[in-house]
Amino acid sequence: MDYGAEQRSHLAAALGPAFRRGQRAAIFDFPFYLNPGDSAIWLGTARWLSDHGVAVHSVHRRESLERGMWPELDRDVVVVFMGGGNFGDLYPEHQALRIAALSRYPENPVVHFPQTLNYHDPSQSGEISAALSGRPSVTMAWRDRPSLAAAERLLPGPTHVLSPDAACGFPGWARSREARDDFVSVRRTDAEASPDEAVRSFGRTVDWDIGLVRKVEWKGLSALHALLDGVGRVASAPARALRTSMYAELTRVNLDAALDTLSSGRVVVTDRLHGHILCALMRVPHIALPDRYGKVQHYYETWSQDDPLSVFLHHASRLEAEASRLLEQARASAKG
């Protein structure tokens, strides 16, 4: 089974009709923070656009836009919103960015890369629904069936499509090192963390293992980016070039850490969605456990339940048995 090729085919079928070759795209909400999953989304997005003949006009970090660094866009430039898991009321700053951009560019086509939709209070969808209404061309991609169904109900007007995560747009995912541990648990430590404590003590347990050196590098990049925002309108072309190099460097910082962490286990256990997605794309045997809001389960049931290297468990009672089975399977495969 070529899981990655299959997912790229689904991604192209969902998003391909929203673009034409030679178009330009302005990408909003670049993930300038220490989250490898969002960097994987960025890498997949950039590669997918390039592979489909869409040129990147500009890339914009949320904090820069909040400082007033909005670009001038011709009407034919596509407003592209990054995918991820922040559509709804869980992360309101990202929703505020979408509403502001939709208001600022009322005649531009819009493509929203694959998101998970999550509203604690569905009535909060009214503001963005109003911002989306009456626009000439809006395509919104959703990375699981429950999100698609909710979007079709809450956000009438746009074209809604089902699509795998944008990280699938990058074809080169692979282990970065030989495994040194039988089991590695990669688990969240934030508000989305699995409520099941068992995942926190199975095997060598880490969150994304960024490390002190990478954190210091990120702080330096962030400080330089803020400085560039202050002088960007004076030296726009050099500033854009430097920002582009910083985006590439931050992506490297995040993904080096993630790939090393996931590669270090013969079997991975995770409640992180991109722990599951990257393991599936890298062909690392793994067990996915629920996050607090269901996005891991919904994604697995939509895209991965036929993958022999991916297992989803609703709770950890069968964790040891399933992990041992995957380990024996991996050892047998390694012997040929």
Secondary structure, DSSP 8 states (H G I E B T S, - for coil): --HHHHHHHHHHHHHGGG--TT-EEEEEEE--SS-HHHHHHHHHHHHHHHHTT-EEEEEEEHHHHHTT------TTSEEEE--EEEEESSSHHHHHHHHHHHHH-TTS-EEEEEEEEE-SSGGGGHHHHHHHTT-S-EEEEESSHHHHHHHHHHS-SSEEEE---GGGG------SS---EEEEEE---STT--S-GGGGGSSEEESS---HHHHHHHHHHHHHHHHHHHHTTTSHHHHHHHHHHHHHHHHHHHHHHHHHHHHTEEEEEES-HHHHHHHHHHT--EEE---TTSHHHHHIIIIITT-TTEEE-SSGGGHHHHHHHHHHHHHHHHH-
